[in-house]
Amino acid sequence: MRQGPWPDAAEDRALLARVGRQDRQAFRTLVDRHLGAIVILARRMLKDEAEAEDIAQEALLRLWRSGETLELGPYGLRPWLRRVTSNLCLDRIRQSRRTVVTDEVPEIEEAPTQMANLEEQDLARRVGEAMAALPERQRRALTLFHHEGLSQAEVGEVLGVSDEAVESLLARARRALRVSLEKDWKGLLQSDA
């Protein structure tokens, strides 16, 4: 493993100072020196030659724009270019995960659900009507027990009646609903079979 500064680091710094003054020849020299390495890095990350070349061009364009303000460490320009190239590749990978372009239309069959939704709405309406037709104490007992999740003892406390009275209210309410919704229950049982 190499110890100390990169051999071309001092030359990279001098060239970069010239790039900061818009020296095209200095920029060409840096491109010739580093282009191959960043294309290889981008190709490894993206596994696509055209994308790798695009990323390398973008990294070099950033070098051209940042030349004046860029400060290099002991290893010269290479670590900065690798970091910029890696970040650009990661951005491209994230972007491609969000957007998938295809020429093919998916052939996924989906069952129609409009009729089922209408039937569910109709059933919910009829259950609501049947509940509304119950005597108030039966309706409240049923709602507190089944929809609010209270125990029979808790329903009794809310209604001010005994546990046995709640049991009786629930039994009568269920019987009345069964009679009101008999056709619906039979239809549901047949559709499940």
N, C-alpha and C positions, 0 to 999 in steps of 0.2 A: 504494500500500500504506500502511495506517495506521501511523503511528509513535507510540510512547509507549503509555501504559496505555489499556485499553478504556474508553470513556466511562462505562459503567455499573458499572465495577469497584468504585468506592467504595460505590455504592448496594447492589451485590451483597453486599459485606462486611457492611454494616449489617443487611441483611435476613437474612443467614446467622447473624449473632449472635442475632437474634430467633428464628430457627428453632431454634437451639440451646436456647432457653428454651421450646420447643414452641409458638411463636406461629404459629397456623394461617393467619392473614391474610398474614404475611410469606412463608410457604411458598407460598400461592396466588399471590402476586405473582411469586415466582421461577418457579413453574410456568408462569404466563402468559407470562413473558419468554422462557423457554428450551425449553418443550415442543416447539414447532414445529421448531426446529433439530435436536433430538435424534431426533424422529420421522423427519425427512427423512434424517438420517444412517443410522439403522437401516434404513429402507426401501431406501436405496441398497445397503447391505451385504447385506441378507437377501432383497430382492426379494419381500417378502410383507408386506402391510399389517397383518394381524392380529399377526404376529410382531413387526413394528416397534413396534406399540403396546404389546405386552407388554414388550418390551425398554425402551421409554421409561418405562413405569410402574416397572419394576425399578430403573432408574437414579435416578428421582426418589425412590423408596422409600429407596435408599441415601443420597441427599442428606438426607432427613428424619432418618435414623438417625445420619448423620455430621456433621450441622450444627454441633454443639458443638466438635468436634475438627478440623474441616476448615480448612486454611490456604490462602488464595487468593493467587495471584501477581498481577502487574500487569494481567493481562487478565481478572480476575474469575473468575466461576464457569464460564464457557463452556469453557475448556480441560479442566477437571476433568470436567465432564459429557460432553464429547466422548470423553475417554479411557475413562471408565466405560462409556459406551454402546458404543464400539468393542470393548472387551474382552468385554462381554456378548454382542455379536453374534458375535464370533469363537468364544466358547464354544458358542453355539447352533449355529454352522456345524459345528464339530468334532463336537458331539453328534449332529447329524443325519447326518453321514457314517458314524457308527458304527451308528446305528439307522435302518433303512429300514422304514417301516410300509406295508404294502400289503394290499389286500383280495383280491388275486388270488393264486391258488396257481400257482406256476410249472409249466408243462407241458413239462418237460425229460425226455425219455425217457433212461433209463440202462439199458444192457445188463446183464442179470443176470451176476454174476461168481462166484456161489457154486460152480457146477459147475467152472468153470475153476480156482478156488482148491483145490477138493478134488482135481482131477486133478493139479495141480502138487504138492500134498502127497503124493499117492500116488506120483508119479514120483520125487520126492525120496527117499521111503522106499525104493523099489526100487533107485535108484542107490546109496543108502547100504548096502543089503544086498549089492549086487553088489561094491561097494568092499570091504566086510568079508570077502567070500569070496576076495578076491585074496590071494596069498602076501604076507607082511608086507613084504618088501623092495620088491615091486612097488607095493604100496599106499603105502608111505612115499615112494618115488621119485615116484609120480604126485601125491601130496599136496604134496610140497615143490616140484615143478616147476609144477603148474597152480594150486594154491591159495595157496601161499606166494610164488610168483613168483620162485623161485631159478633161476639158470641151470643148465645141465647140469653144468658144472664145479663149481658150488657144491653141487649135490645130491651129486655124486661125493665132495666133501670131507666132507659130513655123513655119508654112508653108508660112507665109507672105500673107495670103488671107483673105477675109472677112468671117464673120460668115455664110452668105448665101452660099458662095462658099464651105465652109466646109460641110454644110448640103447637098449640091449637090454631093460632092465627096463621102460622106458616103452613100448616097442613091444609087449612081451608083455602088459602091463597093459591097454593100449588094445584089443588083440585080444580079450582075455578079457572086457572090458566090452562090446565090440561084440556078442559072441556072447550074453552074459547078457541084454543089453538090446535084442536084435534087434527084438522086437515093438514096444517103446517107440520105437525110432529110426524104424521104418517108420511108426508112427502119427504121430509128430511131423512127418515129411517130408510125409505126406499132408495133415495139417492146415495146413501152410504153403502148400501148392499152391493 
